[in-house]
Amino acid sequence: MKVLLINGSPHKNGCTFTALSEIAKTLQECGVDSEIFHIGAAPIRGCMGCGGCAGKGKCIYEDTVNTAIEKAAEADGFIFGSPVHYASAGGGITSFLDRMFYAGKSSMVYKPGAAVASCRRAGSTATLDQLNKYFTISNMPLVGSSYWNMVHGNTPEEVLQDKEGLQTMRNLARDMAWLLHCIQAGKEAGIHAPEPERGNTTSFIR
């Protein structure tokens, strides 16, 4: 089993990475592999709603989004981490996830997902609300923890001083590992994911 951890911060080894690293360490202790994937610091174009990805399983624009979609196909669960920018998720991770879910949703349905927010002081709950909507529109079980999935600090060193935040990250990792093991046990017992009704809903209006 493997969890794909997406670092949505422009800073590869910043506060968001520190939170995800705590999760990765605990997942390993629970017998679950993980990979931290950085979306990069280069500008990420938003989704154009062109529909060019239909039937392709990838975006027509080649960048880190398609790399993540390829990795998603091999992952069993996901955790998306974002810094708080103006009381919401960062622009980079927002554009990234819009395209990743629009083009690569089939690689993520019925796989557990969770969001993590990294903030200096406030805006974390609004960020989590924004990120969690990607899961709840994609038939993905939402993984929680012992508190809201957030850490506080303006630097990685300050995040490491947020004892409750790090505890929340560890409990999130344990909950994710537990759910993955439960899903695996269900598959071995012959329980399969339901087949959703197909409607005309779409994430974007052209």
C-alpha positions as CSV (number, residue, x, y, z in Angstrom):
1,M,0.0,0.0,0.0
2,K,1.2,3.5,-0.8
3,V,0.0,7.0,-0.1
4,L,0.8,9.9,-2.4
5,L,1.5,13.1,-0.4
6,I,1.3,16.2,-2.5
7,N,3.3,19.2,-1.3
8,G,1.3,22.2,-2.7
9,S,3.7,24.8,-1.4
10,P,6.1,26.7,-3.7
11,H,8.7,26.0,-1.0
12,K,9.9,22.4,-1.4
13,N,11.2,22.0,2.2
14,G,9.0,24.5,4.0
15,C,6.3,24.3,6.6
16,T,3.9,22.1,4.5
17,F,6.7,19.7,3.8
18,T,7.5,19.5,7.5
19,A,3.9,18.4,8.2
20,L,3.8,15.9,5.4
21,S,7.2,14.5,6.6
22,E,5.6,13.7,10.0
23,I,2.8,11.9,8.3
24,A,5.2,9.9,6.1
25,K,7.2,8.8,9.0
26,T,4.2,7.5,10.9
27,L,2.8,5.8,7.8
28,Q,6.0,3.9,7.5
29,E,5.7,2.8,11.1
30,C,2.2,1.5,10.2
31,G,3.5,-0.5,7.3
32,V,2.4,1.9,4.5
33,D,4.7,3.3,2.0
34,S,4.5,7.0,0.9
35,E,6.0,9.5,-1.5
36,I,6.1,13.3,-1.1
37,F,5.5,14.9,-4.5
38,H,6.3,18.6,-4.8
39,I,4.2,20.4,-7.4
40,G,7.2,22.7,-8.0
41,A,7.8,26.5,-7.9
42,A,7.1,27.2,-11.6
43,P,3.7,28.8,-12.5
44,I,0.9,26.2,-13.0
45,R,-1.8,27.1,-15.5
46,G,-5.4,26.7,-14.4
47,C,-7.9,24.4,-16.1
48,M,-9.3,25.9,-19.3
49,G,-12.4,23.6,-19.2
50,C,-11.6,22.7,-22.8
51,G,-12.5,19.0,-22.4
52,G,-9.3,18.0,-24.3
53,C,-8.5,15.5,-21.6
54,A,-11.6,13.5,-22.3
55,G,-10.8,9.9,-22.8
56,K,-7.1,10.5,-22.4
57,G,-6.7,10.3,-18.6
58,K,-4.3,13.2,-18.7
59,C,-4.2,17.0,-19.3
60,I,-3.4,18.3,-22.8
61,Y,-0.8,20.5,-21.1
62,E,2.3,18.6,-20.2
63,D,3.7,19.5,-16.7
64,T,3.8,18.2,-13.2
65,V,0.0,17.6,-13.2
66,N,0.3,14.7,-15.6
67,T,3.2,13.3,-13.6
68,A,1.0,13.3,-10.5
69,I,-1.8,11.7,-12.4
70,E,0.5,8.9,-13.4
71,K,1.6,8.4,-9.8
72,A,-2.1,8.6,-8.7
73,A,-2.9,5.5,-10.7
74,E,-0.4,3.5,-8.5
75,A,-1.4,5.1,-5.2
76,D,-3.9,3.7,-2.7
77,G,-4.6,7.0,-0.8
78,F,-3.8,10.7,-1.0
79,I,-3.0,13.6,1.3
80,F,-2.8,17.1,-0.2
81,G,-0.9,19.7,1.8
82,S,-1.2,23.4,1.2
83,P,0.0,26.6,2.8
84,V,-2.6,29.2,3.6
85,H,-2.5,32.2,1.2
86,Y,-5.1,35.0,1.9
87,A,-7.2,32.6,4.0
88,S,-7.4,29.9,1.3
89,A,-5.3,27.3,-0.4
90,G,-2.4,28.5,-2.4
91,G,-2.9,29.4,-6.0
92,G,-0.5,26.8,-7.3
93,I,-2.2,23.8,-5.5
94,T,-5.6,25.1,-6.5
95,S,-4.7,25.2,-10.2
96,F,-2.9,21.9,-9.9
97,L,-5.8,20.1,-8.3
98,D,-8.4,21.6,-10.6
99,R,-6.6,20.0,-13.6
100,M,-5.6,16.8,-11.7
101,F,-9.1,16.0,-10.8
102,Y,-10.7,17.1,-14.1
103,A,-8.3,15.0,-16.1
104,G,-7.3,12.2,-13.8
105,K,-10.3,11.6,-11.5
106,S,-10.6,8.0,-12.6
107,S,-7.3,7.3,-10.9
108,M,-8.6,8.6,-7.5
109,V,-12.2,7.5,-7.1
110,Y,-12.9,5.3,-4.0
111,K,-9.4,5.9,-2.7
112,P,-9.2,7.7,0.7
113,G,-8.1,11.3,0.8
114,A,-7.2,13.9,3.3
115,A,-6.1,17.6,3.3
116,V,-3.5,19.3,5.4
117,A,-3.2,23.1,5.9
118,S,-0.1,24.9,7.0
119,C,-0.6,28.4,8.3
120,R,1.1,31.1,10.3
121,R,-2.0,32.0,12.4
122,A,-5.4,31.7,10.7
123,G,-7.3,30.7,7.5
124,S,-6.6,27.0,8.0
125,T,-10.2,25.9,8.3
126,A,-11.3,27.7,5.1
127,T,-8.3,26.1,3.3
128,L,-9.3,22.6,4.5
129,D,-12.9,23.2,3.5
130,Q,-11.7,24.2,0.0
131,L,-9.4,21.2,-0.4
132,N,-11.9,18.6,1.0
133,K,-14.4,19.4,-1.7
134,Y,-12.1,17.7,-4.2
135,F,-12.6,14.4,-2.4
136,T,-16.3,14.7,-1.7
137,I,-17.1,15.3,-5.4
138,S,-15.0,12.3,-6.4
139,N,-16.4,9.4,-4.4
140,M,-13.4,9.4,-2.1
141,P,-13.6,8.5,1.6
142,L,-12.5,11.5,3.7
143,V,-9.9,10.8,6.4
144,G,-9.9,12.8,9.6
145,S,-7.8,13.0,12.7
146,S,-8.0,13.9,16.4
147,Y,-8.3,17.6,15.4
148,W,-8.5,19.6,12.2
149,N,-5.6,18.7,10.0
150,M,-3.5,21.8,10.4
151,V,-0.1,22.9,11.7
152,H,1.0,26.4,12.8
153,G,4.2,28.2,12.2
154,N,6.0,30.7,9.9
155,T,9.1,28.5,9.5
156,P,9.7,24.7,9.6
157,E,11.4,25.2,13.0
158,E,8.2,26.8,14.4
159,V,6.1,24.0,13.0
160,L,8.2,21.5,14.9
161,Q,7.3,23.4,18.0
162,D,3.6,22.9,17.3
163,K,3.3,19.7,19.4
164,E,-0.5,19.4,19.0
165,G,-0.3,20.0,15.3
166,L,2.3,17.3,14.8
167,Q,0.3,14.9,17.0
168,T,-2.7,15.6,14.7
169,M,-0.5,14.7,11.7
170,R,0.6,11.4,13.3
171,N,-3.1,10.5,14.1
172,L,-4.1,11.4,10.6
173,A,-1.4,9.0,9.3
174,R,-2.6,6.2,11.6
175,D,-6.2,6.8,10.5
176,M,-5.2,6.7,6.9
177,A,-3.2,3.4,7.4
178,W,-6.1,1.9,9.3
179,L,-8.6,2.7,6.6
180,L,-6.3,1.4,3.9
181,H,-5.9,-1.9,5.7
182,C,-9.7,-2.1,6.1
183,I,-10.3,-1.5,2.4
184,Q,-7.7,-4.2,1.6
185,A,-9.4,-6.6,4.0
186,G,-12.7,-5.8,2.3
187,K,-11.4,-6.6,-1.1
188,E,-10.0,-9.9,0.1
189,A,-13.4,-10.7,1.4
190,G,-15.0,-10.0,-1.9
191,I,-16.4,-6.6,-1.1
192,H,-16.0,-4.2,-4.1
193,A,-16.6,-0.5,-4.5
194,P,-20.1,0.5,-5.7
195,E,-20.7,1.6,-9.3
196,P,-22.0,5.2,-9.2
197,E,-24.8,6.3,-11.4
198,R,-23.7,8.2,-14.4
199,G,-25.2,11.7,-14.7
200,N,-24.5,14.9,-16.5
201,T,-22.6,16.6,-13.7
202,T,-19.3,18.2,-14.4
203,S,-16.8,20.3,-12.5
204,F,-16.7,23.2,-14.9
205,I,-19.2,25.1,-17.0
206,R,-17.9,25.9,-20.5
